[in-house]
Amino acid sequence: MNSKKGQGLSLNVIIVAALALIVLVVLIMVFTGRIGIFQSGLDKESRAELVKMKIYYGDCHPTATAETTFTTEYSQAESEEAKEISKAKFSEDWVDHCKSFSDKGACESGGCKWK
């Protein structure tokens, strides 16, 4: 008679593996939560910049799509220089463009939105 013994994992190895898995899940939850908070902060910063720019709008102002594009570009900018470039681009492309219209018809035909 040949006796075949199966090789199994000890109880200690199973417990350590389970604890390691739990720690890994907790770490993932912590870091993904922090990344979400960081992204939220960037979104708030871009919305604050947009509010500052809205002061100069006047009656004819950029569309919601243009504003959303600006906030996305601003929040994705990786340096202060890139943020300044996105602000200048939005100001030149949209704010100044829309501000040049003085009546509703010209404003809306120029791709802007009347207040």
C-alpha positions as a LaTeX table, in Angstrom:
\begin{tabular}{lrrr}
\hline
Residue & $x$ (\AA) & $y$ (\AA) & $z$ (\AA) \\
\hline
Met1 & 0.00 & 0.00 & 0.00 \\
Asn2 & 1.27 & 3.35 & $-1.00$ \\
Ser3 & 0.23 & 6.16 & 1.25 \\
Lys4 & $-0.23$ & 9.47 & $-0.55$ \\
Lys5 & $-0.22$ & 12.47 & 1.67 \\
Gly6 & $-1.51$ & 15.72 & 0.21 \\
Gln7 & 0.57 & 18.77 & 0.79 \\
Gly8 & $-1.61$ & 21.57 & 2.13 \\
Leu9 & $-1.22$ & 25.08 & 3.35 \\
Ser10 & $-0.80$ & 25.53 & 7.04 \\
Leu11 & $-3.41$ & 27.48 & 8.94 \\
Asn12 & $-0.87$ & 30.23 & 9.68 \\
Val13 & $-0.22$ & 30.86 & 5.97 \\
Ile14 & $-3.95$ & 31.11 & 5.26 \\
Ile15 & $-4.46$ & 33.61 & 8.11 \\
Val16 & $-1.50$ & 35.77 & 7.03 \\
Ala17 & $-2.74$ & 35.78 & 3.42 \\
Ala18 & $-6.24$ & 36.82 & 4.52 \\
Leu19 & $-4.85$ & 39.63 & 6.67 \\
Ala20 & $-2.64$ & 40.83 & 3.81 \\
Leu21 & $-5.65$ & 40.89 & 1.50 \\
Ile22 & $-7.66$ & 42.93 & 4.01 \\
Val23 & $-4.82$ & 45.42 & 4.42 \\
Leu24 & $-4.49$ & 45.73 & 0.65 \\
Val25 & $-8.20$ & 46.45 & 0.25 \\
Val26 & $-8.09$ & 49.09 & 3.00 \\
Leu27 & $-5.06$ & 50.78 & 1.40 \\
Ile28 & $-6.79$ & 50.88 & $-1.97$ \\
Met29 & $-9.87$ & 52.43 & $-0.40$ \\
Val30 & $-7.78$ & 55.06 & 1.40 \\
Phe31 & $-5.79$ & 56.08 & $-1.66$ \\
Thr32 & $-8.75$ & 56.15 & $-4.04$ \\
Gly33 & $-10.63$ & 58.26 & $-1.52$ \\
Arg34 & $-7.74$ & 60.70 & $-1.28$ \\
Ile35 & $-7.47$ & 60.94 & $-5.03$ \\
Gly36 & $-11.17$ & 61.77 & $-5.17$ \\
Ile37 & $-10.68$ & 64.52 & $-2.59$ \\
Phe38 & $-7.73$ & 65.89 & $-4.59$ \\
Gln39 & $-9.79$ & 65.91 & $-7.80$ \\
Ser40 & $-12.61$ & 67.64 & $-5.96$ \\
Gly41 & $-10.18$ & 70.34 & $-4.87$ \\
Leu42 & $-9.03$ & 70.86 & $-8.45$ \\
Asp43 & $-12.63$ & 71.16 & $-9.62$ \\
Lys44 & $-13.35$ & 73.77 & $-6.95$ \\
Glu45 & $-10.29$ & 75.75 & $-7.99$ \\
Ser46 & $-11.33$ & 75.76 & $-11.64$ \\
Arg47 & $-14.89$ & 76.81 & $-10.76$ \\
Ala48 & $-13.49$ & 79.63 & $-8.60$ \\
Glu49 & $-11.42$ & 80.86 & $-11.53$ \\
Leu50 & $-14.50$ & 80.73 & $-13.74$ \\
Val51 & $-16.47$ & 82.82 & $-11.23$ \\
Lys52 & $-13.66$ & 85.40 & $-11.24$ \\
Met53 & $-13.84$ & 85.55 & $-15.02$ \\
Lys54 & $-17.66$ & 85.88 & $-15.01$ \\
Ile55 & $-17.28$ & 89.30 & $-13.43$ \\
Tyr56 & $-16.10$ & 90.59 & $-16.80$ \\
Tyr57 & $-18.77$ & 88.90 & $-18.94$ \\
Gly58 & $-21.40$ & 91.56 & $-19.38$ \\
Asp59 & $-24.74$ & 90.74 & $-21.03$ \\
Cys60 & $-23.28$ & 88.50 & $-23.73$ \\
His61 & $-21.29$ & 85.62 & $-22.31$ \\
Pro62 & $-19.78$ & 82.26 & $-23.31$ \\
Thr63 & $-21.97$ & 79.18 & $-23.51$ \\
Ala64 & $-22.07$ & 76.53 & $-20.79$ \\
Thr65 & $-20.14$ & 74.21 & $-23.09$ \\
Ala66 & $-17.30$ & 76.72 & $-23.40$ \\
Glu67 & $-17.24$ & 77.18 & $-19.63$ \\
Thr68 & $-17.15$ & 73.42 & $-19.05$ \\
Thr69 & $-14.31$ & 73.08 & $-21.52$ \\
Phe70 & $-12.39$ & 75.77 & $-19.64$ \\
Thr71 & $-12.91$ & 74.16 & $-16.22$ \\
Thr72 & $-11.79$ & 70.79 & $-17.59$ \\
Glu73 & $-8.66$ & 72.22 & $-19.20$ \\
Tyr74 & $-7.86$ & 74.27 & $-16.10$ \\
Ser75 & $-8.22$ & 71.34 & $-13.71$ \\
Gln76 & $-6.09$ & 69.11 & $-15.95$ \\
Ala77 & $-3.29$ & 71.67 & $-16.19$ \\
Glu78 & $-0.20$ & 70.32 & $-14.48$ \\
Ser79 & 1.64 & 73.58 & $-13.81$ \\
Glu80 & 0.82 & 77.16 & $-12.93$ \\
Glu81 & 2.00 & 78.18 & $-16.39$ \\
Ala82 & $-0.44$ & 75.77 & $-18.04$ \\
Lys83 & $-3.25$ & 77.13 & $-15.85$ \\
Glu84 & $-2.41$ & 80.69 & $-16.89$ \\
Ile85 & $-2.38$ & 79.64 & $-20.54$ \\
Ser86 & $-5.83$ & 78.04 & $-20.23$ \\
Lys87 & $-7.18$ & 81.20 & $-18.53$ \\
Ala88 & $-5.71$ & 83.43 & $-21.23$ \\
Lys89 & $-7.04$ & 81.19 & $-23.99$ \\
Phe90 & $-10.56$ & 81.19 & $-22.54$ \\
Ser91 & $-10.44$ & 84.94 & $-22.00$ \\
Glu92 & $-9.25$ & 85.64 & $-25.55$ \\
Asp93 & $-11.34$ & 83.02 & $-27.33$ \\
Trp94 & $-14.61$ & 83.46 & $-25.50$ \\
Val95 & $-14.85$ & 86.28 & $-22.98$ \\
Asp96 & $-13.40$ & 88.98 & $-25.23$ \\
His97 & $-15.25$ & 87.60 & $-28.26$ \\
Cys98 & $-18.64$ & 87.59 & $-26.54$ \\
Lys99 & $-18.02$ & 90.90 & $-24.81$ \\
Ser100 & $-17.64$ & 92.58 & $-28.20$ \\
Phe101 & $-21.36$ & 92.06 & $-28.97$ \\
Ser102 & $-23.79$ & 94.66 & $-27.71$ \\
Asp103 & $-27.17$ & 93.24 & $-28.78$ \\
Lys104 & $-28.88$ & 89.89 & $-28.34$ \\
Gly105 & $-29.06$ & 88.94 & $-32.03$ \\
Ala106 & $-25.37$ & 89.52 & $-32.69$ \\
Cys107 & $-24.44$ & 87.78 & $-29.45$ \\
Glu108 & $-26.35$ & 84.59 & $-30.22$ \\
Ser109 & $-25.30$ & 84.54 & $-33.87$ \\
Gly110 & $-21.68$ & 84.88 & $-32.71$ \\
Gly111 & $-21.87$ & 81.62 & $-30.77$ \\
Cys112 & $-22.44$ & 83.21 & $-27.39$ \\
Lys113 & $-25.36$ & 83.33 & $-24.97$ \\
Trp114 & $-27.35$ & 86.43 & $-23.98$ \\
Lys115 & $-27.89$ & 86.97 & $-20.28$ \\
\hline
\end{tabular}
